[in-house]
Amino acid sequence: MRTVCGEHVIVGEGLGTIDFGKLISLNETAAWLWKKAVEMGDFDVEQLTNALCEEYEVDAEQARQDVIKMVGQWQELGIVE
């Protein structure tokens, strides 16, 4: 994750991964999730959902749906398996 012009973005490393059409811009919560995922190393949706619910006052089902969507975007970009 990098901060570019005040925005949190995820981009792959190395020259071969530069494709500005495949940048993910993250809001503060999504950036927090990314940091938490990196901190965990191996993670799953349930672990991130639980962490999100512990950090923020959010409904567990809404948190789960948000995590599924975010992780799906990460997978689409090939930055997580």
Stockholm file with secondary structure:
# STOCKHOLM 1.0

chainA/1-81         MRTVCGEHVIVGEGLGTIDFGKLISLNETAAWLWKKAVEMGDFDVEQLTNALCEEYEVDAEQARQDVIKMVGQWQELGIVE
#=GR chainA/1-81 SS CEEETTEEEECCSSGGGCCGGGCEEECHHHHHHHHHHHHHSSCCHHHHHHHHHHHSCCCHHHHHHHHHHHHHHHHHHTSCC
#=GC SS_cons        CEEETTEEEECCSSGGGCCGGGCEEECHHHHHHHHHHHHHSSCCHHHHHHHHHHHSCCCHHHHHHHHHHHHHHHHHHTSCC
//
